Amino acid sequence: MGNRDWLARFSLFAIFVWQRLRSNERLRLQL
């Protein structure tokens, strides 16, 4: 029933974590 909603939440969470990891790498390169 709520499998699609779970997939949507998981995908948004994965994108959020991925963007944070990339931003952290950028900060490391700047430092």
DSSP file (Angstrom, degrees, kcal/mol; ACC not computed):
  #  RESIDUE AA STRUCTURE BP1 BP2  ACC     N-H-->O    O-->H-N    N-H-->O    O-->H-N    TCO  KAPPA ALPHA  PHI   PSI    X-CA   Y-CA   Z-CA
    1    1 A M              0   0    0      0, 0.0     3,-0.4     0, 0.0     4,-0.2   0.000 360.0 360.0 360.0 -58.7    0.0    0.0    0.0
    2    2 A G     >  +     0   0    0      1,-0.2     4,-2.0     2,-0.1     5,-0.1   0.071 360.0 109.0 -98.7  26.1    2.6    2.6    1.1
    3    3 A N  H  > S+     0   0    0      2,-0.2     4,-2.2     1,-0.2    -1,-0.2   0.906  79.2  49.2 -67.9 -39.3    5.4    1.1   -0.9
    4    4 A R  H  > S+     0   0    0     -3,-0.4     4,-2.3     1,-0.2    -1,-0.2   0.915 110.5  50.2 -66.3 -41.5    5.4    4.0   -3.3
    5    5 A D  H  > S+     0   0    0     -4,-0.2     4,-2.3     1,-0.2    -1,-0.2   0.895 110.0  51.3 -63.4 -38.5    5.4    6.6   -0.6
    6    6 A W  H  X S+     0   0    0     -4,-2.0     4,-2.6     1,-0.2    -1,-0.2   0.909 109.3  50.3 -64.7 -41.1    8.4    4.8    1.1
    7    7 A L  H  X S+     0   0    0     -4,-2.2     4,-2.6     2,-0.2    -2,-0.2   0.909 109.7  51.1 -63.3 -41.0   10.3    4.8   -2.1
    8    8 A A  H  X S+     0   0    0     -4,-2.3     4,-2.3     1,-0.2    -2,-0.2   0.930 112.2  45.8 -63.0 -44.8    9.7    8.6   -2.6
    9    9 A R  H  X S+     0   0    0     -4,-2.3     4,-2.4     1,-0.2    -1,-0.2   0.918 113.3  49.7 -64.3 -41.9   10.9    9.3    0.9
   10   10 A F  H  X S+     0   0    0     -4,-2.6     4,-2.6     1,-0.2    -2,-0.2   0.906 110.5  49.8 -64.5 -41.0   13.9    7.1    0.5
   11   11 A S  H  X S+     0   0    0     -4,-2.6     4,-2.4     2,-0.2    -1,-0.2   0.923 111.8  48.0 -64.9 -43.3   14.9    8.8   -2.8
   12   12 A L  H  X S+     0   0    0     -4,-2.3     4,-2.2     1,-0.2    -1,-0.2   0.911 112.9  48.9 -63.1 -40.8   14.6   12.3   -1.3
   13   13 A F  H  X S+     0   0    0     -4,-2.4     4,-2.4     2,-0.2    -2,-0.2   0.903 110.6  50.5 -65.2 -40.6   16.7   11.3    1.7
   14   14 A A  H  X S+     0   0    0     -4,-2.6     4,-2.5     1,-0.2    -2,-0.2   0.919 111.0  48.4 -64.2 -42.9   19.3    9.7   -0.6
   15   15 A I  H  X S+     0   0    0     -4,-2.4     4,-2.5     2,-0.2    -1,-0.2   0.905 110.7  51.9 -63.4 -40.4   19.5   12.9   -2.7
   16   16 A F  H  X S+     0   0    0     -4,-2.2     4,-1.9     1,-0.2    -2,-0.2   0.926 112.3  44.9 -62.3 -44.9   19.8   15.0    0.4
   17   17 A V  H  X S+     0   0    0     -4,-2.4     4,-2.4     1,-0.2    -1,-0.2   0.903 112.1  52.6 -66.2 -40.1   22.7   12.9    1.8
   18   18 A W  H  X S+     0   0    0     -4,-2.5     4,-2.3     1,-0.2    -2,-0.2   0.916 109.3  48.7 -63.0 -43.1   24.4   12.9   -1.6
   19   19 A Q  H  X S+     0   0    0     -4,-2.5     4,-2.4     1,-0.2    -1,-0.2   0.889 111.0  50.8 -64.8 -38.0   24.3   16.7   -1.9
   20   20 A R  H  X S+     0   0    0     -4,-1.9     4,-2.3     2,-0.2    -2,-0.2   0.905 109.4  50.7 -66.7 -39.3   25.6   17.1    1.6
   21   21 A L  H  X S+     0   0    0     -4,-2.4     4,-2.0     1,-0.2    -2,-0.2   0.923 111.6  47.5 -63.6 -42.4   28.5   14.7    0.9
   22   22 A R  H  X S+     0   0    0     -4,-2.3     4,-2.0     1,-0.2    -2,-0.2   0.904 111.2  50.8 -65.5 -39.7   29.4   16.7   -2.3
   23   23 A S  H  X S+     0   0    0     -4,-2.4     4,-2.2     1,-0.2    -1,-0.2   0.883 108.5  52.8 -65.4 -37.0   29.2   20.0   -0.4
   24   24 A N  H  X S+     0   0    0     -4,-2.3     4,-2.2     1,-0.2    -1,-0.2   0.900 107.5  51.4 -64.7 -39.4   31.5   18.6    2.3
   25   25 A E  H  X S+     0   0    0     -4,-2.0     4,-2.2     1,-0.2    -1,-0.2   0.897 108.5  51.7 -64.2 -38.8   34.0   17.6   -0.4
   26   26 A R  H  X S+     0   0    0     -4,-2.0     4,-2.3     1,-0.2    -1,-0.2   0.916 108.8  50.3 -63.6 -41.9   33.9   21.1   -1.9
   27   27 A L  H  X S+     0   0    0     -4,-2.2     4,-2.3     1,-0.2    -1,-0.2   0.901 109.2  51.9 -63.5 -39.1   34.6   22.6    1.6
   28   28 A R  H  < S+     0   0    0     -4,-2.2    -1,-0.2     1,-0.2    -2,-0.2   0.915 109.7  49.1 -62.7 -41.8   37.6   20.3    2.0
   29   29 A L  H  < S+     0   0    0     -4,-2.2    -1,-0.2     1,-0.2    -2,-0.2   0.897 110.5  50.8 -66.1 -38.1   39.0   21.3   -1.3
   30   30 A Q  H  <        0   0    0     -4,-2.3    -1,-0.2     1,-0.3    -2,-0.2   0.898 360.0 360.0 -66.5 -38.7   38.6   25.0   -0.5
   31   31 A L     <        0   0    0     -4,-2.3    -1,-0.3    -5,-0.2    -2,-0.2   0.506 360.0 360.0 -74.0 360.0   40.4   24.5    2.9
